[in-house]
Amino acid sequence: MFGLFKKSSEGDQAVATVGKPDISREKSAELYEKSKTYFPGGVNSPVRAFKSVYGTPLFIEKGDGPYLWDVDGNKFVDFCASWGPLILGHNNAKIREKVAETALKGMTFGAPTAIENELAELILKNNKYIQKLRFVSSGTEAVMSAIRLARGYTKRDKILKFEGCYHGHIDSLLVKAGSGLVTFGETTSAGVPESFAKETIVVPLNNIDAVKQAFAEHKDQIAAIIIEPVPANNGLLLQEPEFLQALRDITTKEKALLIFDEVISGFRIGFEGAAGYYQIQPDIITYGKIIGGGMPVGAYGSSVEIMSNVSPEGPVYQAGTLSGNPIAMAAGIAQLTELSRSGFYKELNNKTHEFAESIQRFASARNYKIRVQQIGSIFWIAFTDLEKIQSAEQIDPTSMEKFKIFHRECLNRGIYFGPSGYEVGFISSAHTKIDLEVAKRAIFEALDLAFKK
């Protein structure tokens, strides 16, 4: 299927470096030209524009199980999974049926429904790290609300975040580090007032001394530390458990809150997310659209005490007409019921580990500068010879040239990754062993071409 194969010294299937013609993008290209007359850059979210890879964006027509089809009829094994939430794959029958059943009763009411209670109970009964939650419509909204809650609860203004962690397009968090070890944020987007960024302190990941210095310099001013406990928006920057525990200890000592942004890791690496994986109790946790099987939904949760500060019970205002939307709640019940079944995560995570290890063995046998990092059902193929990447500055920007070749050659072989070398990959329960074997061999061939002299 992918050319001539031969055994590698590591026992995995190696492939000949035979290039393939680029897939047809004629219909996608036509749609893209038209979309540029409607939307900025022709897209409704920047990374979709394929600016970091070759060719025009692919316009997707349908998805089913582990597969995507674009408008030109190309079929792909999908490792983007709508950026993570499709842990059961595309068009899952149980989710589809639950959504259809609920939609017959109405799309939205702007009033309480019993289905909200049902999904909340399912989550809270299986997650000991939160006692109450509030549904919102996106991960960004969940983080925005968590930040406001932390400030309202502590009566402090400043937030400490980490370089390399992304928390949605929130004004005060669209910041990067300045030139020093502990700096106020510098805006990364036009339209963000400098005064907003000045309320955010940015320090390097995996540097507890910088965190301590920040608290010393801004005594009794920091409301919370926010971190992706599994940083997965700028590569997969896995942190040591000791570092995360140190953040817990420092915030407790300084009477600040610890926020785990689990929009990516929540319900992905386990039902209790990174909090359960590392067995660390944060003060607030945020979740994203995986709750709703890909439907627009998010949530934030905490203790009864902290959540009692949220309106209408407390003074921290947060609202949303579509919060707890019945269609999203229905999809969430179907999805999370499957995720709560015994053995679900063990099987999925083992499958991902074997897949990632196989790619690493192949690359190591050929002395390719590749590091495959993996946790749960998340993986990242980094073009580096570093043993471990834990901070943004360790990512070599020039390595993205090899990723561009790799991405194009994967598309030509029917494998779909997110269109950026900084994005992670996801495996779903719908990926079979055969799907992963086919994908693995295609990836081997794409790597051979990316490293071809």
Rosetta blueprint (number, residue, H / E / L):
1 M L
2 F L
3 G L
4 L L
5 F E
6 K E
7 K E
8 S L
9 S L
10 E L
11 G L
12 D L
13 Q E
14 A E
15 V E
16 A L
17 T L
18 V L
19 G L
20 K L
21 P L
22 D L
23 I L
24 S L
25 R L
26 E H
27 K H
28 S H
29 A H
30 E H
31 L H
32 Y H
33 E H
34 K H
35 S H
36 K L
37 T L
38 Y L
39 F L
40 P H
41 G H
42 G H
43 V L
44 N L
45 S L
46 P H
47 V H
48 R H
49 A H
50 F L
51 K L
52 S L
53 V L
54 Y L
55 G L
56 T L
57 P L
58 L L
59 F L
60 I E
61 E E
62 K E
63 G E
64 D E
65 G E
66 P L
67 Y E
68 L E
69 W E
70 D E
71 V L
72 D L
73 G L
74 N L
75 K E
76 F E
77 V E
78 D E
79 F L
80 C L
81 A H
82 S H
83 W H
84 G L
85 P L
86 L L
87 I L
88 L L
89 G L
90 H E
91 N L
92 N L
93 A H
94 K H
95 I H
96 R H
97 E H
98 K H
99 V H
100 A H
101 E H
102 T H
103 A H
104 L L
105 K L
106 G L
107 M L
108 T L
109 F L
110 G L
111 A L
112 P L
113 T L
114 A H
115 I H
116 E H
117 N H
118 E H
119 L H
120 A H
121 E H
122 L H
123 I H
124 L H
125 K H
126 N L
127 N L
128 K L
129 Y L
130 I L
131 Q L
132 K E
133 L E
134 R E
135 F E
136 V E
137 S L
138 S L
139 G H
140 T H
141 E H
142 A H
143 V H
144 M H
145 S H
146 A H
147 I H
148 R H
149 L H
150 A H
151 R H
152 G H
153 Y H
154 T H
155 K L
156 R L
157 D L
158 K E
159 I E
160 L E
161 K E
162 F E
163 E L
164 G L
165 C L
166 Y L
167 H L
168 G L
169 H L
170 I L
171 D H
172 S H
173 L H
174 L L
175 V E
176 K E
177 A L
178 G L
179 S L
180 G L
181 L L
182 V L
183 T E
184 F E
185 G L
186 E E
187 T E
188 T L
189 S L
190 A L
191 G L
192 V L
193 P L
194 E H
195 S H
196 F H
197 A H
198 K L
199 E L
200 T E
201 I E
202 V E
203 V E
204 P L
205 L L
206 N L
207 N L
208 I H
209 D H
210 A H
211 V H
212 K H
213 Q H
214 A H
215 F H
216 A H
217 E H
218 H L
219 K L
220 D L
221 Q L
222 I E
223 A E
224 A E
225 I E
226 I E
227 I E
228 E L
229 P L
230 V L
231 P L
232 A L
233 N L
234 N L
235 G L
236 L L
237 L L
238 L L
239 Q L
240 E L
241 P H
242 E H
243 F H
244 L H
245 Q H
246 A H
247 L H
248 R H
249 D H
250 I H
251 T H
252 T H
253 K H
254 E H
255 K L
256 A L
257 L E
258 L E
259 I E
260 F E
261 D E
262 E L
263 V L
264 I L
265 S L
266 G L
267 F L
268 R L
269 I L
270 G L
271 F L
272 E L
273 G H
274 A H
275 A H
276 G H
277 Y H
278 Y H
279 Q L
280 I L
281 Q L
282 P L
283 D L
284 I E
285 I E
286 T E
287 Y E
288 G L
289 K H
290 I H
291 I H
292 G H
293 G L
294 G L
295 M L
296 P L
297 V L
298 G E
299 A E
300 Y E
301 G E
302 S E
303 S L
304 V H
305 E H
306 I H
307 M H
308 S L
309 N L
310 V E
311 S L
312 P L
313 E L
314 G L
315 P L
316 V E
317 Y L
318 Q L
319 A L
320 G L
321 T L
322 L L
323 S L
324 G L
325 N L
326 P H
327 I H
328 A H
329 M H
330 A H
331 A H
332 G H
333 I H
334 A H
335 Q H
336 L H
337 T H
338 E H
339 L H
340 S L
341 R L
342 S L
343 G L
344 F H
345 Y H
346 K H
347 E H
348 L H
349 N H
350 N H
351 K H
352 T H
353 H H
354 E H
355 F H
356 A H
357 E H
358 S H
359 I H
360 Q H
361 R H
362 F H
363 A H
364 S H
365 A H
366 R L
367 N L
368 Y L
369 K L
370 I L
371 R E
372 V E
373 Q E
374 Q E
375 I E
376 G L
377 S L
378 I E
379 F E
380 W E
381 I E
382 A E
383 F L
384 T L
385 D L
386 L L
387 E L
388 K L
389 I L
390 Q L
391 S L
392 A H
393 E H
394 Q H
395 I L
396 D L
397 P H
398 T H
399 S H
400 M H
401 E H
402 K H
403 F H
404 K H
405 I H
406 F H
407 H H
408 R H
409 E H
410 C H
411 L H
412 N H
413 R L
414 G L
415 I E
416 Y E
417 F L
418 G L
419 P L
420 S L
421 G L
422 Y L
423 E L
424 V L
425 G E
426 F E
427 I L
428 S L
429 S L
430 A L
431 H L
432 T L
433 K H
434 I H
435 D H
436 L H
437 E H
438 V H
439 A H
440 K H
441 R H
442 A H
443 I H
444 F H
445 E H
446 A H
447 L H
448 D H
449 L H
450 A H
451 F L
452 K L
453 K L
